[in-house]
Amino acid sequence: MSREGNLEAPTRHALDWQNPDFYDEEKLNHELERVFDICHGCRRCVSLCNTFPTLFDLIDNNPTMEVEGVDKKDFMQVVDQCYMCDLCYMTKCPYTPPHQWNLDFPHTMLRAKAVKYKKGEVGFSEKLLASTDVHGQFAGIPIVVQTINAVNSTKIMRNVMEKTLGVDKDAWLPSFATEKFRHGAAKSEGFVVKDGAKTPGKVAIYSTCYVNYNEPGIGHDLLKVLAHNEIPYILVDKEQCCGMPKLELGDLDGVA
């Protein structure tokens, strides 16, 4: 018996990324076509991001006005628009597991990205930009960081970055911080732990690459809020990139 989805929390199945079939392009295209056809008949997620308008334009602008009329080479236009925020899966889609159609749109997009990466179709510039811990090392180095920030703001360098790295010359570019968040973070004042009704009364802080290398003020503001509320905290002992930039490229081995 079929059942309506989203009457309960969606069930997320583990990504079977170590199975050779996961990278089979023919099987991937079959799954993409299946998922896209379901989305075409629903269109509930059209307002969430540019992924769905891209898909529906490809369908509506071909003679058949069906998924079968879309060139499979154009499927990647849809995939490239997805940054796997999970909003469609968590809040909109009525066909997520336990529904019998077992639709997990973000996981399907991730699989397509992984196949693309496995085929060697991801360029050096994309890999470099995704290696945040590599270029983040420049943050906090006296003179060096000021020089890099100054050079990165020039029209000449922005034109070079656009041609070599694909970073639009008019796109906003975050500066490197003169001091990393982890180096300047104030220590907790040793407040007594007071457990809440649903949460423990202490916090472990993972600062993220952006806060640590680019916007440490966000982290310092958080510490002030915690101190004001007498909530003890610690910074995690070791920290590295969460892996999301590499995940968005489909570099599953790099994330694992």
N, C-alpha and C positions, 0 to 999 in steps of 0.2 A: 504494500500500500504506500502510495506517495504521501509526502507530508510537506507542509509549508515550512520554509526555513525561517530563521530569525525569530522564532518564538522562544528561543533560548540562546544562550551564549554560543557563538560559533566554535566549532572544534577545529583546532589547527593540527594537522598531521605533520610529522617530521618530514623534512625535505630529503628525498632519497638521492642525494647528490653524488654518492659514491657508486651508484649503480650505473654500469656502462650505458644502459638504455636511456638514462637521463640526458645523455649528450647525443643521442641519435636524432639527427636533424629531421628526418622524415616523421618520426614519432612526435617530435616537438611540433612540427607544422600541423600535424593532425590534431594535437591537443589545443594549439592556438586557434585553429579553425573552429573547434568545438566550443571553446570558451567565448570566442568572439561572436559566434552565432547566438549563444545564450544572451550575451550582452546586447546584441543588436535587437533582440526581441523584447528587451526590458528597458534599457536606456535610463535607468533610475540614477545612475552615477554621472550623468552628463555634466553636471555642474561642479564636480569635485576637482578636476584638474584637466590639463590639456590632452591627456591620454585618450579619454573617451570621445571628445569632439574629433580628434584625429582619426580614430577608428570609424566613427559614424560618417565622417566626410568621405573616407575611402569607400565605404559601402554605398552611400547615397549617390556618389558621383560616378559609379560604374554602371554599365548598361543593365545588368541584372538586378541591381539594387539589393544584392544579397552578398554574404561573405564569400561564397564560392566564386564570385566574379572579381574578387580582389587578388591582384598578383601577390603571391606569397613573398616575393622580394620586398614588398611594401609593408609586410607585417612589422619589420624592425622600426618603421616610422612610429608605430604605436608603442613598441617596447621602449624606445629611446625617450619617450615622454614620461615614463613612469619612474618616480623616485621612491617608490615603495613606502609611502607614508602609512599604508594599511587602512586608510579611512574607508575605502570601498568595502574592504573585507569586514571591518569591525562595526561599521555603522549603517551601511546602505544595502549591501547585496542580500537578497532573500534566498539565495541558492548556495550559501556556504554550508559545509558539513555541520550538522548531520543530514542535510538535504541530500537526496539521492543523486543529484547532479554534481555534488562534490566540487563546487567551484571555488577555487582560491586564486583570484586574479593576480595578486602580488607575487605569489610563488610561481605562477606561470610566467610572469614577466622576468622574474629572477632566473628561471631556467633558460629562457631565451637569451638573457644577457650572458649566462655562463657558457652557453654554446658558442656565442659570438666570441667570447674571450678565449675559449678553447681552440677556436679556429684561427687565432692570431690576428683578429680583426680590430683589436684595441691598440691604439697607437702609443708610442713612447710618451708623448705629451700628456695623455690622459692618465697613464700610470704614474708619471711624475707628480701631477697635480693631486692624485689620490694618496700620495705618500706624505701625509701631513707631518709625521714625525721627522722626516728628512729635512724639509725646508723650515720646519718649526724650530730647528736647532739654532737658527740665526737670532731668534728672539732673546733679548736680554744681554747680548754681547755689546759692550760699549763701543761706540764709533761705528762698528759694523752695522748694527741695526738701524742707526740714523742714516747711514749711507744708503742702505738698501731701500729704506722707505722713501728717501729723496729721489733716488734713481727710478723707482717704480712709479713715481707720480709724474714723470716727464712724458711728454707726448711721444718722443722718440722711442722710449722703452715700451710704452703701451702699444705702439705700432708693431714693435718687434715681437712682443708677447702675443699679439693677435695673430701674426703670421706664423709664429713658431709653436705656440702652445694652444692657439684657438681661443684665447681669452679676449673677448670683445674689448676694444680700446675704450669704449664708453661705459663698460661695466664697473660697478663699485668694487674696489679692491681693498680688503682689510689690511691695515698696517701691522707690522710686527711690534709687539710690546717692548718697551725698554727694560722691563723686568717681568719675568715669568710669574704667573700667579703663585705657583708652588714655592717659589723662592721668597716671596714677600707676604705669604699668608700668615696672619696672626694666629698664635696658638690658642686653643680653647682654654677658658679660664677655670676649668675643672668644676663645672657646676654639677650638682647632684642629679643623677638620672631619675627622671620622673616619667614612668611609662604612661602613655595615653590609653584611652579606651580601646583603640584599634592599632596603635602604633607604638614601637619602642621609643623611649624618650632620649634617644641619641642618634647622631647622624654620621655616616661615613660619606665623605665627599670625593667624588670622581669629577675632576674639574673639566674634562674634555679638552681637546686640542685647541678649540677656538678660544675658550676662556684662558687657558694656560699660555698660549702663544700670542693671541691677538687682543682679547678684551678682558684682561684680569680684573678690571673694575667690577664686572658682573659677579665674579667670585668673591671679591672683597665685600661687596654689598650683601651677599648671602651670609657671609660670616657675621656681619654686623646685625643682621636680622636674627640669626641664631643666638648671638650673644645677648641681644636685647631681651630675648625670650628665655634666657638662661638655659639654653639647650646645649649640652656638650657635643662636641664634634671632633672628628679626626680626618685627616687627609689619608686616602689609601696609600699604603707604603710604596707601591710601584704602580706606575701608570704608563700606558701607551695608547695609541689610537684605538678607538672602539672598533674600527674596521669598516664603518659604514661607507666611506668613499670607495674602498676596494669592493665592497659588496655590490654597490651600484654599478660597478664595471663588470661584475660577474666573476671576479677573481675569488672563487670560493676557497681555493687552496691557500691564498694569501690571508684570508680571514680566519680560516681554521687554525 
